[in-house]
Amino acid sequence: FFLKRTLIVGLDDEARYLIRKLHEWPDSGINILGLVSIRREDIGKKIENTPVVTALDMLTEYLRMNKVDLVIFTTNNVSYEKILSTMAAVKNPRIEFKMVPGHLEFMVSKSNVERFDSIPLLNIEYAYGKPFNRFVKRLFDVLVSLSLLLVFSPFLLIALLFQFKKIEKRTIRQGTRYEKQILWFSRRSILRYVLNLVDVLRGRLSLVGAPLDMEAQDTFGFDYKPGLTGIRNISSATAKPHTLELQYLKNQDLLLDLEIIFRSLFFPVKNESRSK
């Protein structure tokens, strides 16, 4: 009754070893439902008497249709980005995600390590999706934007008198999950940033978030708000944008947001690929 219904991603030697160990250890608390292959052609096969029940590109739908408590990634053939984007697409806080350390040792610093017999497993989770982190982030956005708007309120009132007709509404999109209208001023000036602060206060934007790009598309499953600045603003042009955003979603907290804001203000990185 208390066993965790588990899927194991991978058909390689690590997966075989893990299955054997779990079968030899009856007190593991794990009930293996089946394996997940990278290829659809493997569905129906058996590895160590365990069936391949689905493929990685069908995993999200399989999890929605079946009661699964735990997913363990064992294969080096699944990239870091794929693991995290799969977790984001599932967007189910009840399902645990773990992995056997291999080529992803750098994730240990932000993960908890659990051991099944001689097998270390890393707990993988998104900090961005935690309710407490989201509450703190929203509270921080409100307090900072409200304080700055009070400071700049005289300027805002004067600017609105002379520039009101030039203020327009624009729609921002992040994938298929986020679409909002924000206030926009065509010229890059202090008025544009003050209007952005108004939208931060309204909850349409965040101080730190996704790139503020009207045509931005992503594959993240979270309600990932665009921000006035973000992790791309402090990263070199050679870094992969998709990887950077996933790293931010995984490790987000108030201190990281403060670091991004501080470095964006005083040590910005020029990146031609960044949205203008």
N, C-alpha and C positions, 0 to 999 in steps of 0.2 A: 504493500500500500504506500510505503514511503519511498520507493525507488524512483530515481530520476529517469524519466524517459529520454533517452540520449541518442543523438545522431553523431557519427564520426565522419568528418570530411577527409577523404583521401583513401587511396587503395595501395599506398606504397608500404615499404617495410616498417615505417613508424606506426602506421595504422594496424598492421598485422601484429606487431609487438604489443601495442596497447590493448588490442582485443584479447590476446592470449593472457595478458596480465590481469585484465578485468575478469575474465572467466575463472582464473585461478584464485581470485580474491573475492569470495562471496560477500564480504562485508563492505564492499566498495560503495554500496548505495546506488549503483547505476544499473539500469536496464537498457541494453543496447537494442534500439529498434531497427537500426540498419546503417548502411554506409551511404555516403554522398560522393559521387564521382565527378570529375571535371568534365567528362564526356557523357552524353546521353546514351551512347552505344553500350555503355557498361551496365545500364539498368537491367536488373534481372539476374545478373551474375551473383556468385557467392564467394566471399573471401573469409577464410577461417569459419565456415558455416554461417556467416552473417550476410544477408542479402544486400545488394545495392538497390536502394529504394528510390533514389532520385538523383538528379544532376545538379551541379552548383548553380547553373543559371535558372533552375526551377525551384531552388531551395526556399525562396521567400514564399512562393505559393504553397509549397508543401507544408511549411510551418503554420500557415494560416488555416490549413484544412485539417491538420493533425495536432493532437496534444503532445507537444514536445517541450521538455523542461530544460534541456542542455544540449548545446552544439559544441563539439570539440574539433578544432582544426589541427590536423597532424601533418599535412603535406607541405613541402617547400615549394610546390608548384603553384600555390595560391599566393598572390602578391598581398602585401600589407594593405594597399589601397582597396583591393577586392574584399578582403576580410572586413574592413571597417565600413565600406559602402554597403555590404550585405547586411551588416548589423543595423545600419541606419535605415535601410529599406524595410527591414522587418519591423522595427519600431514597436517592440513589445517588451516592456520592462520585466515581464515575468520570465522570459527566456534568458538563461545564462549562456555566456559565450566564453570558452576557454581554448587554449592552444598549447601544443607541446613546443617548448622553446627550441628554436633551431636557428634559422637565419634572421629571426626577429628579436634577438636578445636585447636590442635597444629599447624594447617596450617594457622591460622589467622595471625600470625606474618609476613608471606610472601604473604598475599593475601589482596585484597581490598574487603571491605564489602559493599554490596548494599542492600537496603531494598525494598521489595515489600509489601506495607502495613505493617503488623506486622511480616512479614517473612524475617529474615536476610538471604542473599545469599552471599556466598564467590565466588569471581572470582578466578578461577584456571587457571594458565598459566605456561608455561615452560620458565624460564629465558634463558635457553640454546638456545632456538629457535629464540630469538629476534635478528634481523639483527644487531642492534647496539652492543649487547653483543658479537656476533660472530666476528664483525669487531675489537672490542677492544681486544678480546682474540687472534685473529690472529696477530694483530699488536704487542701485548705483546710477543707472541712466536717468531716473527721475530726479534725484537729488542734484546731480551735476548739471543737467540741462536746465532745471528750474533756477539754480543759482546763477548760471551764466546768462539766462534770459533776463533775470532781474537786473544784472549788471548792465546789460546792453539794451534794456528796454527803452531808454530815451532815444538812442540811435534808431532802434527798430520803429518807433512811432514816427520819427521824422522821415525815415526812408520810405515808410509805407505811404506817407502823404504824397511823395513825389514819384515813387516808383510802383505804385499799386497796380497800374495797368500792365506792367511788365511781368508781374508775378503770375505764373500759370501752374496748372496741375499736371503732373506726369505720372504715368503708371510704371511701377518697377516690378519686375518678375524675377523670381529665383526658382527655376525649374517649373513644376506644375503645382507646387504646394503653397507658394507665396506670391500673392499679387495684391499690391496696395497702391493707393494714390498718395503722392507727397507733393508738398509745395516746392516750386522750382523757380529760380531766377536765372535767366539766360547767361548773364555775365558772371564770371568768377570773381566774386567780391565778398565783403564781410556780410552783406545782406543774404547771400546764398547760404552761408554757414549758420547765420541766425535762424533762417527758415528751416534749415536742417535740424537745428536744436528744437524747434517747435515740433517737428515730426518725431524726434526722439521722445519728447515729453508725451506725445500722443500715442506712442508705442508703435509707430510705423517704421521707425529706424532704431538702431542701437548705436551707442558710441563706438563699439567694436563689433565687427561682424563681417558678413560677406562683402565683396566688392560692390560699391554703389554704381552699378552698371545697368542701364535701362534694358539691355538685351541679354543680361547674364542668364546662363542656363547652367544647372548643376544636376547631379545625380544623387544628392543627399536626401534622406528621408525626413530630416528634421525641419521644423519651422525655423529655418536659419535666416534671421533678419539681416538685411544689408546694414552696413555700419559706416560711420563717418571715416573710420580708419579700420585697418584689419591686419592680419598677419602678413599679407603680401606686401604691405607698405614698409615692412622692416626686413624683408628677405631679399636676397640677391636675385638677379634676373635669371640665374641658372637653375634656381630651385623650381621644381614642378608645382604649379599652382594647385592642382588637385590634391597632391600630397600635403601641401601646406595647410589647406583648409581642413583636411581630415585630421591632421595633427592638432589643429586648434580645437576642433570639436571634441577630440578625445581628452585633451588636457586642460580645457577651459576652466579658469577660476578667476576670482577678483584680482589676485596678484598678477596673473598673466595679462589681464586686460589693462591693468595699470602700467605694466611694462611696455605693452604695445603702444599705448597712448603717449607715454614719456618718450619712447624712441621715435615715434612718428613726428613728434613736435621738435625734437632736438637732434635726432640722428636719422632723418628720412633716407631711404634708399631709392635712388633713381632707377626706375624700371620701365622700360619702354612698352612692355606688354601690359602694364597696369592700366586700368580704365581711367580715362581722362575726365 
